[in-house]
Amino acid sequence: METATRRTPGLGEVIGRLLGEGRQLVADYAELGILDARRAAIRLAWILGAVLVAAVLIVTSWMGLVAASIVFAWGHGASWPIALAIAAALNLVAAGVLGRFTLRLAKELPFTALLRQLRGRDPEPPQ
C-alpha cells in the first residue's frame, strides 16, 4: 500500500495560483461591470422611449388646446386669420421663453465646479 505524501507547494506555485486567482477576480469584476453597463443601457433606452412617447402626447395635447382656442375665438366672432395669428403669436412667445431658458442653462459649462476645485479656485456663490 502506497501512502501519498503531501508536499508543500513551492513559492513559484503559490505566486502562480495567486496570479491566476487575481486574474479570475479581475475577470469577474469586469464581467459584472459589463452586465451592469448593459442593464443600464437597456434601462436608458426604455426611459428615452418613454420620454419620446410622452413628448409626442404633450405636443398633440398642445395642438389640441391651440385648435380648441382657435375654434373658440372663431365662435366668438374672430375671423380665422386673426384666430390663427393669435395662436401663432402665442406659440412664438412660448418658444422664445423656452429658448431664453435654454440659453441660460447652456451658459454654464459642464464640470465647472470640478475644474474650479482642481485648479484651486474658490467656489462661486450660489445663484
N, C-alpha and C positions, 0 to 999 in steps of 0.2 A: 504494500500500500504506500502510495506516494503522498507525502504531505506537501501541500502547496505553501510555499513560504512567500509571505508578502514582503515585497521590498518597498522601501520608501522612495517616492518619486524624487528625481533629481531637480536641481534648480531650473534647468532648461525646460523640463516638463511642466513645472509649476508656472513658469513665465509663459509658456506656450498655452496652457489652459487659461491663464489669466487673460492673455490677449484674445483668445477665442471667445471667452465669456464677455469680455468688454466689447468685442466686435458684435456679438449677438445682442448685447444690451443696446448698443447704438442703433443696430438694425431694427430692434423692436420699437425704440422711441421714434425712429424715422417713419416706420410704418404707422404708428399711432398718429404722428403728425400729419401724414398724408391722408389718413382716413378722416381725421378731424377737418382738414382743409377741404376735402371732398364733400363732407357733410355740410360745412359752412357754405360752400359754393352752391350746393343744391338748395339750401335754405335761402340764400341770397337770390337765386333765380325765382323761387316761389314768391319771395317778398316783392321783387321787382315786377313780376307778373301781376300780383295783386294790386300794386300801386298803379300799374298801367291800366288795369280794368277800372279801378276807382277813378282815375283821371278821365277816362272816356265817359264814365257815368256822370261825373261832375260837369264835364263840358256839355253833354247832352241835356243835363238839367238846366244849366245856364242858358243854353239856346232856347229851351222851352220857356223859361222865365222871360227872356227877351221877346220871344214871339208872342207870349201872352200879353206883355206890356204894350207891344205894338198894336195888337188887336184891341186891347182895352182903350188905348189912345184913339184909335181909328173909330171905335164905337162911340166915343165921346166927342166926335166932331173933327178930330185932327185928320189931315189928309195923309195918305200913305207915304208920300215922300217926306213929310215932316216927321211922322212917327218913326220911319226908318232912320232918318238923320239923327233924331234924338237918341235912338238906341245905339247907333254907330258912335256918336259922340261920347256917350256914357262908357261904351266899351273902350274907346281910346283913352279916356281919363283913367279907367281902371288899369289898363295896360301901362300907362305912364307911371302910375303909383307903384305898380309891381316892378317896373324897370328901375325906378329910383331906389326902391328897397333892395333890389338885386345888386345894383352898383355899390350901395353902402356896404353890403355883405362882402363884395368882391375886393374892396379896398384893402382889407387886412389879409395878407398872405398867410397861407397855412404854415404852421410851425414857427410863428414869430416868437412866441413865448419861449420855446425851446432854444431858438437861435439866440435870443437875448440872454438866456441863462448860460449858454455855452460860451458866449462872448464876455460874460461877467458884467453885463449891464444891469442897472436897477430895473425892476419890473415897472411897467406903466400902470398908472392908476386905473381902476375900473371905469368904464364909460357908462 
